[in-house]
Amino acid sequence: MAAPVQTLDFRLTGDYVELCNLLKLAGVAASGGQGKALVAAGEVRVDGRPESRKTAKIRAGQRVACGGVEILVKADI
């Protein structure tokens, strides 16, 4: 897998965010539906492993990669 082209920090305001919503909120997907399609197509990795659960709970400290973008999820303190 190629190295990410862009790295984004995402501040988590609750305990977790669903994966498809994270992709939308971070600007990787135009909508939650597009985020679900990216996950279904196998284009999303969480902590370096492929993730197929569209509503996987993503928590602070995790890394999500999709389409050349890596999202670093951080706690909002």
PyMOL commands that set and color helices and strands:
alter all, ss='L'
color gray80, all
select helices_A, chain A and resi 19-25+32-40
alter helices_A, ss='H'
color red, helices_A
select strands_A, chain A and resi 6-12+17-18+44-46+49-50+57-58+63-66+69-75
alter strands_A, ss='S'
color yellow, strands_A
deselect
rebuild
show_as cartoon
